[in-house]
Amino acid sequence: MNRINPIYILVLLFVVLLVMFYKLDSAKAELKTNLASYAKTENVAIKLSSLKETYGDKQKIKKSLQKILKHSSLKSAGLNAKFKNSSLVIESKGIDKNNLNFLISKIVNSSFVVSSMKVRRISPSKAELFMEIRW
Amino acid sequence: MRFNAKHKLLFLDPNIDKVSLHVEEKVNIILSPSLYWVKKVTLPVSNLRDVKKLLPTLFEDIIPDGVYSYSAYKSGIDSEYFIFAYEDKKILDLLVKQNIPISNVSSVHFAQSEFSGIKNAMKINERQSVYIKDDIVVLVPCCWIEEKGELDLSSITLSKHKVSLQQFGHIVEMKSFYGIASAMIVLILILGIEVFSISSKAQNIADKRDNIFSTYNLKPTMFENNAILKKYENIHNKQMLFRKYLSSILNLKLKKDEKMTLFNFKNNSIKVNFSGVLKNKTSHISSVLKDKGVKFVDNYKNGIYSLEIEL
């Protein structure tokens, strides 16, 4: 006939209730952290993927450059193009101004990494060119 | 009928002398008629549970105000019941007075159920006797009636009609206790479900985040990915600036004799030379560039106007 005091049961339930509130709070905090982490990771992933596709695809960059250099407009330009492991160097001692305009517009309107570019005027219609593109 | 030979049987009445018990000795208690209210009633219900629901109402106008517990059992005749009302606290206080711990009480019975078989008035202790009047066990002082003998408690075989004392009924009304406890349990369950649901969502999002790594072919740590992203963003920003500045320079409207003789971009720095520009007439170049947000340093030397721009 020894019974547990109902007050003890209520206190126990109250303690369990407090623990549950604490757990709920922790779960909400965890959810908030996970959501923030997910959003941040997704943002980094999308940006990185897009930038990698633009600047990191070596084969695609090389192909595009080769296509530009083989263009009929530049056949008579007398360009000296050297493909290296991670760069392309284009040189000319006297490029015609029309060819120069064509080449520069093609390069800057694409997403190539131009690491250096030097154009020196040598006559009203000709210029000396040095350009390096990296990948 | 159940015979409990192991435990001592005690008739509990406010007028009995103090009993001596061993510390761990268990007792069965028979409540004196002075500790409860009893009625014999005939009710048109066959279920004892239904009868119990009616008990507070049946005693409502008869007994004084107090915190009562109720009990009932069938008399043996159809639809006839013995119904009881008793104050747990009064009984418990009497047990305390008798130095009987509640933990030592094995069972509690009514005198009504245990003494119903006596034929004549019987002496129960030095001062009191019991007898049956109209099927109800009544307690009277000894001198009121003539007893035929003394009731030997050790010969009593206890019936199955017993009650549980509500030790805390006077502190917390059991209905309120059940109400509060039920509400708390429901709340705990709701919170538990909520916690489970939120935790599952959190885990789901954590899994989705892990999937991003394989979907986008990322490096294993965010530290590495952030470093790579920073490198590419730096390249992108510089290239955008280079194109913006190149466009601004190539779109300059030069005067008739003015020529751009050099454009040199190297190590994130652009140098541009102009010939034919008069020393004090450079504003058509500098002001246009400033308007386009190009930050530069200019100087004029040997007829050459130079600009230096840092990316």
Chai-1 contact restraints between the chains, C-beta under 6 A:
chainA,res_idxA,chainB,res_idxB,connection_type,confidence,min_distance_angstrom,max_distance_angstrom,comment,restraint_id
A,M1,B,I102,contact,1.0,0.0,6.0,A-B,restraint_1
A,M1,B,V105,contact,1.0,0.0,6.0,A-B,restraint_2
A,N2,B,S103,contact,1.0,0.0,6.0,A-B,restraint_3
A,R3,B,Q167,contact,1.0,0.0,6.0,A-B,restraint_4
A,N5,B,F168,contact,1.0,0.0,6.0,A-B,restraint_5
A,P6,B,F168,contact,1.0,0.0,6.0,A-B,restraint_6
A,P6,B,V172,contact,1.0,0.0,6.0,A-B,restraint_7
A,P6,B,F177,contact,1.0,0.0,6.0,A-B,restraint_8
A,L13,B,M184,contact,1.0,0.0,6.0,A-B,restraint_9
A,V16,B,I188,contact,1.0,0.0,6.0,A-B,restraint_10
A,L17,B,M184,contact,1.0,0.0,6.0,A-B,restraint_11
A,L17,B,I188,contact,1.0,0.0,6.0,A-B,restraint_12
A,M20,B,I188,contact,1.0,0.0,6.0,A-B,restraint_13
A,M20,B,L191,contact,1.0,0.0,6.0,A-B,restraint_14
A,K23,B,V195,contact,1.0,0.0,6.0,A-B,restraint_15
A,L24,B,L191,contact,1.0,0.0,6.0,A-B,restraint_16
A,L24,B,E194,contact,1.0,0.0,6.0,A-B,restraint_17
A,L24,B,V195,contact,1.0,0.0,6.0,A-B,restraint_18
A,A27,B,V195,contact,1.0,0.0,6.0,A-B,restraint_19
A,A27,B,I198,contact,1.0,0.0,6.0,A-B,restraint_20
A,A27,B,S199,contact,1.0,0.0,6.0,A-B,restraint_21
A,K28,B,I198,contact,1.0,0.0,6.0,A-B,restraint_22
A,E30,B,A202,contact,1.0,0.0,6.0,A-B,restraint_23
A,L31,B,I198,contact,1.0,0.0,6.0,A-B,restraint_24
A,L31,B,K201,contact,1.0,0.0,6.0,A-B,restraint_25
A,L31,B,A202,contact,1.0,0.0,6.0,A-B,restraint_26
A,N34,B,A202,contact,1.0,0.0,6.0,A-B,restraint_27
A,N34,B,I205,contact,1.0,0.0,6.0,A-B,restraint_28
A,N34,B,A206,contact,1.0,0.0,6.0,A-B,restraint_29
A,L35,B,I205,contact,1.0,0.0,6.0,A-B,restraint_30
A,S37,B,R209,contact,1.0,0.0,6.0,A-B,restraint_31
A,Y38,B,I205,contact,1.0,0.0,6.0,A-B,restraint_32
A,Y38,B,R209,contact,1.0,0.0,6.0,A-B,restraint_33
A,T41,B,R209,contact,1.0,0.0,6.0,A-B,restraint_34
A,T41,B,I212,contact,1.0,0.0,6.0,A-B,restraint_35
A,E42,B,I212,contact,1.0,0.0,6.0,A-B,restraint_36
A,V44,B,N225,contact,1.0,0.0,6.0,A-B,restraint_37
A,V44,B,L229,contact,1.0,0.0,6.0,A-B,restraint_38
A,A45,B,I212,contact,1.0,0.0,6.0,A-B,restraint_39
A,A45,B,Y216,contact,1.0,0.0,6.0,A-B,restraint_40
A,A45,B,L218,contact,1.0,0.0,6.0,A-B,restraint_41
A,K47,B,L229,contact,1.0,0.0,6.0,A-B,restraint_42
A,L48,B,L229,contact,1.0,0.0,6.0,A-B,restraint_43
A,S49,B,Y216,contact,1.0,0.0,6.0,A-B,restraint_44
A,L51,B,Y232,contact,1.0,0.0,6.0,A-B,restraint_45
A,Y55,B,Y232,contact,1.0,0.0,6.0,A-B,restraint_46
A,Y55,B,I235,contact,1.0,0.0,6.0,A-B,restraint_47
A,V108,B,R243,contact,1.0,0.0,6.0,A-B,restraint_48
A,V113,B,I235,contact,1.0,0.0,6.0,A-B,restraint_49
A,S116,B,F265,contact,1.0,0.0,6.0,A-B,restraint_50
A,S116,B,K266,contact,1.0,0.0,6.0,A-B,restraint_51
A,M117,B,F265,contact,1.0,0.0,6.0,A-B,restraint_52
A,K118,B,N264,contact,1.0,0.0,6.0,A-B,restraint_53
A,V119,B,F263,contact,1.0,0.0,6.0,A-B,restraint_54
A,R120,B,L262,contact,1.0,0.0,6.0,A-B,restraint_55
A,R121,B,T261,contact,1.0,0.0,6.0,A-B,restraint_56
